[in-house]
Amino acid sequence: MSIFDGDMRLCATAASGVEAVLKRELSELGFAPSPAENGKIFFDGGLDDVARANVFLRTANKIYVEAARFACRTFDELFEKTRAVDWTKILPRDARITVDARSVKSALFGVSAVQSITKKAIAVSLCGGNKNAVLPETGAEYRILASIYADTCLLLIDTTGTALHKRGWRSLVGAAPLKETLAAAMVLLSVWRSDRAFCDMFCGSGTICIEAAAIGLSRAPGLLRDFAFSSFSNADGAAALERAKEEARQKEKRDLKLRICGFGVSPDAVSLARFHLKAAGLEGAVHFQVGDMRNFSSRFAHGVAVTNPPYGERLCDRKELKNLYRDFGNMFGRLDEWSLFVLTACDRFEEWFGRRADRVRKLYNSELECGFYSFLGKPPRTKSGLRLNGEAYAQNKK
């Protein structure tokens, strides 16, 4: 019997600052997520749930299966406790095993040693205790993560493979690209919903707008790609993946009309955005155009802008940045009760923009710490004629 035949302890990982969004996504999929634990959120499920999590989650980095958890402070403990796990129920004997390792605030800080010792212990376990046996490693690939934090080791089976920000549609990369998972988190942290106008005034190669379109149309982010678990030889992952993708196709709102636009000053970047939109299967859901942010206007009230403007560290110098943010603030002031959400690493953004944010959240663009600034306009009236405000609106935006 394989571990994949029953319920498992699953783990979804997220970038720092995104855990709350991922936890909400898991709840909406019907899971009971644990509190976040060092960028990891745990939940229970079977193989079909592994498939659903990989296909549907927009802000997760990877989905793992927990194989073991134990305290260890020495390499001898790591070897013996890893060897004690019944790996015959987790891996086929011919598995091609790759071990990745991370260690934070722990006595075992030699990552390469953790990798080699963990793999040796797994091999000994699979070979019935024979320390001299050599695995054939001719079968499917299985990646194991040995994650050690505060002297507690988690052995996790990677079901995802290439990280989930790789949606399968971005084959070309523009300047200073934003990961799709972070772009989705930014949209989900905003107050946007599909009946409101949406704009990214610094759209670059289109990532934020494309993620917004996928959210608005309930298009699952994993529809266009494959995952590691689908090739596991001790699990019927391919069938589970097809079931999850069919569920995703049934949930799509293909006929919904969205009002999403992206502005960019670079014709090459806008052309790339249009190419990506078509590759994502969302052609017609977003209007991209070449244009300067300073000239943006909208006939719609209560729209939402989510954007990732230049930081200075990336694409322009400080003097240019000051003028850009000043003009950005002037343009935004002309919009009719729009809400704005800005990701930037510039610590003087509010000063140069000319307005204090209603809220600032810390997010990370790769390793760069950024502020995610929220400026809330008056929300539209509900059917009863009342307005929802701030956090209440954000919680009820769906």
Secondary structure, DSSP 8 states (H G I E B T S, - for coil): --GGGS-EEEEEE--TT-HHHHHHHHHHTT------BTTEEEEEE-HHHHHHHHHH-SS-S-EEEEEEEEE-SSHHHHHHHHHTS-GGGTS-TT-EEEEEEEEESSS---HHHHHHHHHHHHHHHHTTT-TT------S-EEEEEEEEETTEEEEEEESSSS-TT--S---S--SS---HHHHHHHHHHS---TTS-EEETT-TTSHHHHHHHHHHTT--TTTT---GGGG-TTS-HHHHHHHHHHHHHHH--TT----EEEEES-HHHHHHHHHHHHHTT-TTS-EEEE--GGG---S-SS-EEEE----SSSSS-HHHHHHHHHHHHHHHHTSSS-EEEEEE--TTHHHHHTS--SEEEEEEETTEEEEEEEE-----B-TTS-B--HHHHHHT--
